[in-house]
Amino acid sequence: MVAMLCSPAVIAATAAGNCKGTIYLTFDTGSQSQAELIAATLRRHQIKATFFLANEKTVQGDYSLDMSWSPYWKKLADEGHAFGTHSFDHVYVVGDLPDGRIAVKPQFGAQAGQTLQWTAKEYCQELRRVDQRFFALTGKKLDPLWRAPGGKLTPNLLKAGQACGYMHVGWSPAGFSGDELSSEKFSNPMLLRRALDKLRDGDIFMAHLGIWSRKQAWAPENLEPLLSGLEQKSYCFATLREHPAYQNLLQQKK
C-alpha cells in the first residue's frame, strides 16, 4: 500500500506534533458485549474511530439500534466519531441475478434467514434505514459510508450502494483483527502480534463491538496493548472522514 501523509488535523491532534503514519480504526456492531469497554478505551487514548451500524441482537437481549442504546451512540457522536451504515438487518449478499436484482439474506428482522431478491432501490432503502434510526437516536446523520456485512460485494451490490450515495469501505489485509475467528486456533496474543507487526500507514483496521462465537473475547486483552503499541511506534489515528480515499468525496456530499 502506498504510504499516506497524516492530515493537518491529525498531526495537530498528536502531542508531539508529528506521526509516522495514520491508522484508521473501524468497528462493526455485533453482540455489543465489548461496546462499553471499546468506547472507554478509545476515550482514554483520545482516539476517534469509525463505527458501522446494523440492528443486531445484543447480549442485553435487545438490539443495537434500540432506543436503549441511544445514550451510547449519542455520546460517541458528540465526541466526534464517524458513523456509517452496515445495513439495518445485517443483510448478506448471496449473488447477482441476470435481471440486475440482488439475492440477499438478512441475518435479523422479520425475514431473517430467508433468501430474497431485491432491486437496487430496495437495497438502498435498507441502507437508509440505519441513517433514519441513527438520527432518531442521536439527532445526527450518518456519514455517507457503507460496509457490507462480511465485506462481501458483487457488481450489482456495489452499484446499488453507489447509486444510493454511499461509498463502500472494506479493510486492509493487515487490518483484519481476527476477532471473529476461533480463539482456539487464533489466540489473542497471536492476533495482537500479527497486528502490531503488519499494520502500516494508511491501513484500515476492523473489529467488532462483540462477537457471539468467540470464546475468548478479543477486545479486553488486545485493544489496550494494540493502541499503546501503535502509539509507541509513533502512529496516530483518525476517522475515515480524514482518509485520503474518502475525505474529498465526503466534503462534496456535505
C-alpha positions in Angstrom: 0.0 0.0 0.0 1.2 3.5 -0.8 2.2 5.4 2.3 0.0 8.5 3.1 0.8 11.6 5.0 -1.1 12.5 8.1 -3.6 15.3 7.5 -3.0 18.6 9.3 -5.9 17.8 11.7 -4.4 14.5 12.6 -0.9 16.0 13.2 -2.4 18.8 15.3 -4.1 16.2 17.5 -0.9 14.4 18.4 1.0 15.6 21.5 4.4 15.6 19.7 3.1 17.3 16.6 4.2 14.6 14.2 3.3 11.0 13.4 4.9 8.1 11.5 1.6 7.3 9.8 -2.1 7.1 10.4 -4.2 4.1 11.3 -8.0 4.2 10.7 -9.8 2.2 13.4 -13.3 0.9 12.4 -15.8 -1.1 14.5 -18.8 -3.0 13.3 -21.7 -3.7 15.6 -22.1 -7.2 16.9 -23.2 -8.8 20.2 -22.2 -5.4 21.9 -20.6 -7.3 24.7 -17.4 -5.2 24.3 -19.1 -2.0 23.3 -18.6 0.0 26.6 -15.0 -1.3 27.0 -14.1 -0.2 23.5 -15.7 3.2 23.9 -13.9 3.7 27.2 -10.5 2.6 25.8 -10.8 5.0 22.8 -11.8 7.8 25.2 -8.8 7.1 27.4 -6.5 7.3 24.4 -8.3 10.3 22.9 -8.7 8.4 19.7 -11.6 8.8 17.2 -12.8 5.8 15.2 -15.5 5.0 12.6 -18.4 2.8 13.5 -20.6 0.8 11.0 -24.0 0.2 12.4 -26.6 -2.6 12.0 -29.5 -3.5 14.2 -28.0 -6.7 15.7 -29.1 -8.7 18.7 -27.1 -7.9 21.8 -26.1 -9.7 25.0 -28.5 -7.5 26.8 -31.4 -9.1 25.0 -32.2 -6.0 22.9 -30.9 -4.8 19.6 -28.0 -2.4 18.9 -30.2 0.3 17.4 -33.0 0.1 20.0 -33.7 3.3 22.0 -31.9 1.7 24.9 -28.7 2.2 23.0 -29.4 5.9 22.4 -27.1 7.2 25.2 -24.2 5.1 23.9 -24.4 6.2 20.3 -25.2 9.8 21.2 -22.1 10.1 23.4 -19.9 8.7 20.7 -21.4 11.0 18.1 -20.9 14.0 20.4 -17.3 13.0 20.9 -16.6 13.3 17.1 -16.5 9.7 16.0 -17.7 8.9 12.4 -20.6 6.5 11.5 -21.6 4.5 8.5 -24.3 2.0 7.6 -23.8 -1.7 7.9 -27.4 -2.4 6.6 -30.2 -2.4 9.1 -30.9 -6.1 9.3 -27.2 -7.1 8.7 -28.1 -8.2 5.2 -25.6 -10.5 3.5 -25.3 -10.6 -0.3 -25.8 -14.1 -1.9 -25.2 -13.2 -5.5 -26.3 -11.2 -8.5 -29.3 -12.0 -10.7 -29.4 -11.7 -14.5 -32.1 -9.1 -14.4 -30.0 -6.7 -12.3 -31.5 -7.6 -8.9 -29.5 -8.9 -6.0 -30.0 -12.0 -4.0 -29.7 -11.2 -0.3 -30.2 -12.9 3.1 -30.9 -10.8 6.2 -29.5 -12.1 9.5 -32.0 -10.2 11.6 -35.5 -8.8 11.2 -38.8 -10.2 10.1 -37.2 -12.0 7.1 -34.1 -13.3 8.9 -32.6 -16.4 7.2 -34.7 -16.0 4.0 -33.1 -15.6 0.6 -34.7 -12.5 -1.0 -34.5 -10.9 -4.4 -34.0 -7.1 -4.1 -33.8 -4.3 -6.6 -31.1 -1.6 -6.1 -33.8 0.7 -4.8 -34.8 -1.9 -2.1 -31.2 -2.3 -1.0 -30.8 1.5 -0.9 -33.9 1.6 1.5 -32.2 -1.0 3.7 -29.0 1.2 3.9 -31.0 4.3 4.7 -33.0 2.6 7.5 -29.8 2.8 9.6 -29.5 6.5 8.8 -33.1 7.2 9.8 -32.7 5.2 13.1 -29.4 6.9 13.9 -31.0 10.3 13.6 -33.8 9.2 15.9 -31.2 8.0 18.4 -28.7 10.9 18.2 -30.2 13.8 16.3 -27.3 13.4 13.8 -26.9 11.9 10.3 -24.6 9.2 9.3 -21.6 9.8 7.1 -22.2 8.5 3.5 -20.1 5.4 4.3 -21.2 1.8 4.0 -19.7 -1.6 4.8 -21.5 -4.7 3.5 -21.7 -7.5 6.1 -18.6 -9.7 5.8 -17.2 -7.1 3.5 -18.7 -9.1 0.6 -19.6 -7.3 -2.6 -21.0 -8.2 -6.0 -21.1 -5.8 -9.0 -24.8 -5.2 -8.6 -24.5 -4.6 -4.9 -21.7 -2.1 -5.3 -23.7 -0.2 -8.0 -26.7 -0.1 -5.7 -24.7 1.4 -2.8 -23.0 3.9 -5.1 -26.3 4.9 -6.7 -27.7 5.5 -3.2 -24.9 7.9 -2.3 -22.7 5.6 -0.1 -19.0 4.8 -0.5 -18.1 1.3 0.4 -15.3 0.8 2.9 -13.6 -2.6 3.5 -10.5 -3.1 5.5 -6.8 -3.6 4.9 -5.4 -7.2 4.9 -3.3 -6.3 7.9 -6.3 -4.6 9.5 -8.3 -7.7 10.0 -8.4 -8.1 13.8 -9.4 -11.8 13.7 -11.9 -11.2 16.5 -14.5 -13.4 14.8 -12.1 -16.4 14.4 -11.9 -19.4 16.6 -10.0 -18.4 19.8 -8.6 -22.0 20.0 -6.9 -21.6 16.6 -6.2 -17.9 16.7 -5.2 -16.8 20.2 -5.3 -13.2 21.3 -1.5 -13.0 21.7 -1.2 -14.3 18.1 -3.7 -11.8 16.7 -2.1 -8.9 18.7 1.4 -9.7 17.5 0.2 -10.0 13.9 -1.4 -6.6 14.0 1.5 -4.8 15.6 3.9 -6.4 13.2 2.0 -5.8 10.0 -0.1 -2.6 10.3 1.3 0.3 8.3 0.5 3.9 7.4 -3.0 4.2 5.8 -4.3 0.8 6.9 -8.0 0.5 7.9 -8.4 -1.7 10.9 -11.6 -3.6 11.6 -13.0 -5.2 14.7 -16.5 -5.8 16.2 -18.2 -4.5 19.3 -18.6 -8.1 20.4 -18.7 -11.5 18.7 -21.1 -14.3 19.9 -19.0 -17.2 18.6 -15.5 -16.3 20.0 -14.9 -17.9 23.4 -12.0 -15.6 24.4 -13.1 -12.1 23.6 -10.6 -10.1 21.6 -11.0 -6.5 23.0 -10.4 -6.9 26.7 -7.0 -8.4 26.2 -5.9 -6.9 22.9 -7.3 -3.4 22.3 -5.3 -1.5 25.0 -1.9 -3.1 24.1 -2.7 -2.6 20.4 -3.3 1.1 20.8 -0.4 1.6 23.1 1.9 -0.4 20.8 0.9 1.6 17.8 1.3 4.9 19.7 4.8 3.8 20.8 5.6 3.3 17.1 4.5 7.0 16.6 1.3 6.1 14.7 -1.7 8.5 15.1 -5.3 7.7 14.4 -8.2 9.3 12.5 -11.7 8.6 11.3 -12.5 7.8 7.7 -13.5 11.4 7.3 -9.8 12.1 7.2 -8.8 9.2 5.0 -7.4 10.4 1.6 -9.6 8.0 -0.3 -12.8 9.4 1.2 -12.1 12.8 2.5 -12.8 14.9 -0.6 -15.9 12.9 -1.6 -17.3 13.3 1.9 -16.8 17.0 1.8 -18.5 17.2 -1.6 -21.5 15.4 -0.1 -22.0 17.9 2.7 
